[in-house]
Amino acid sequence: MSPLVGTGMRVRFGAATDRGRRPNNEDAYLARPPLFLVADGMGGHIGGERASRAVIDAFEPLASRAMVDMAAVRAAFGDAVAAVEALPGEGLAAAGATLTGACLSENDGRSYWLVLNVGDSRTYRLAAGELEQISVDHSVVQELMDAGRLTEAGAETDPRRHVITRAIGAGSSADADYWLIPADQGDRVLICSDGLSGEVAADRLRDALLAEPDPQAAATRLVHEALLHGGHDNITVIVVDALEVSGGEDAQTTPVATPVFTADPDDTVPTPHLRTATKEQP
Ligand code: MG
């Protein structure tokens, strides 16, 4: 795809998706500046498809803007929740979706990645050869790791690794977590569903991103990597490169992402068994 100009940030991007070994693709995505979003549907194949599509559709009106701010993204998130909860039809009560991604934003003349997440799709940033996971999974294994009760290696094979604790819909009333990350020229952002991160280890993700300068080639290659590793789930990948940013030269880079807004766990209904049929792996 060709580079597109935002107000102060010029990006080049690519996207790819594949249903993997599943009968249909319940992932949905939007890759149009200033929005780069991936949603992974759940709740039976019709419910999952409708939910992820409803989430992405709620953000479409923002795709005509040069950039977005926190208020606009949070308002669209509210629209997404309402849209999923209003899904018509029988058997859709359990329909829901994850959502993660990076939006182009600006503050005081400085370009930012506005990252959001609910669920276990992921947003990473590759900078100076290092791949950092920005989003923090809302999953049972992440909670166990945070509590020191599970190692990262143990999490990769834990039978609960597909069980998420927050979603849009599916009986969850959860808000998203948000991060504002100063954008630097040369940053590469990876947004993906768990069909990629669940199949391909982080060092292989980094190697593939470093090996493919073109973002579309990188996205396509990562989908192929997931298929080669089993392709048990739907796979969706977006790769976004920051070609030019505003205010990047003298601004300080934040090496570690700190959430600017995290939903209060007391305000959310914990729903540790959100992910059912479509998420159970063979
Ligand atoms: Mg998935």
Boltz pocket constraint, residues with backbone or C-beta under 6 A from the ligand:
constraints:
  - pocket:
      binder: B
      contacts: [[A, 40], [A, 41], [A, 193], [A, 194], [A, 195], [A, 233], [A, 234]]
      max_distance: 6.0
